[in-house]
């Protein structure tokens, strides 16, 4: 009888193994998709696409008969050959072919030239043909960097004593309130898709002290802008026993520093491929909301129109101001007005018109919202009453405060926005694998 032990080695080798100089001169078997074929007459180059990058294969035209000239792009193959050093090839080596076995062939010619350096087509076409457009090396590189951001988030918080949790996305009530909720029928009961894991991550602070989650967030906002999605990925954390909301900002700064180092060390190829310059994270300035408005109004001769929120243009100008004055890519804007923050936001004891909360702007775009939460039961009830809100349906949430909670705070980061700004893209859909917006449900 045969048993599965989990340690059986495959006969094929991967790109990371091929890059070892000790592999030169050795016979190997490699599999992959045919990214492109360059027939130079006497010599034919076959470029294979692997998950980690491209592998250049080469053979003399007559050596392998007509089979190689019948090869189609996007066929999946398994090849045998000898590894040889070649500075001009990707990763500094190539495989001199002796045999090719076709595993599968495409049924039709590709609708996009994914082997080109850049996809010269519209964003709409790229999204409609997403299963194909993502095969382009530059498109793939974007989401490898996004992987690095998420990996950095998980690794850093785990080292800081946070526990990863998973919270439900079908709930009875929205966490943020308002009308931007996707409503659905749940076996005859009214339910909504979660706007945020807020209530649940606060609940789990009472269990683990420090928690985080990476998961989808749903907002039924009828917008069609370059900065909004109706489903995005939230990087959320919540932490107890804080001295103030500044503790939360310190943790986020630490994450950004860790993620930058991780990208520099292990995603260098993607950074170079996309010409990405990592942001400065060693010193992030912070400025009060009202002061930020005054600074940009004075410097850029802009009238303050909305005293309770930041308009997109103001965010852009704040980012510009701190880049010009302090060479800062990020800036924490603190003490947002209470009327524009959720009911659970802790008001500033020195001036209840403002909250102990913040946004993090990256190159003039809000990528994070966070702050200190109300942790005392009666204070929370008073805030709810002040806003003429009902506690109906909030009993499970209020329960955690009724039976004691430590001072705590947290934040939520929009992964796609953070990625968009890192890449220097102009539309958040470029940073979403399969974006969902006002008009897109497929693919």
Buried (B, 14 or more C-beta within 10 A) or exposed (E): EEEEEEEEEEEBBBBEEBBEEEBEEEEBBBBBBBBBBEEEEEEBBBBBBBEBBBBBBBBEBEEBEEEBEEBEBBBBBBBBBBBBEBEEBBBEBBBBBEEBEBEEBEEEEBEBBBBEEEBEBEBEEBBBBBEBBBBBBBBBBBBBBBEBBBBBBBBBBEEBEBBBBEBEEEBEBBBBEEEBBBEEEEEEEEBBBBBBBBBBBBBBBBEBBBBBBBBEBBBBBEEEEBBBBBBBBBBBBBBBEBEBBBBBBEBBBBBBBBBBBBBEEEBEBBBEBBEBEBBBBEEBEBBBBBEBBEBBBEEBEBEEEEEEEBEEEBBBBBBBBBBEEEEBBBBBBBBBBBEBBBBBBBBBEEEEEBBBBBBBBBBBBBBBBBBBBBBEBEEBBEBBEEEEEEEEEBEEBBEBBEEEBEBBBBBBBBBBBBBBBBBEBEEBBBBBEBBBBEEBEEE
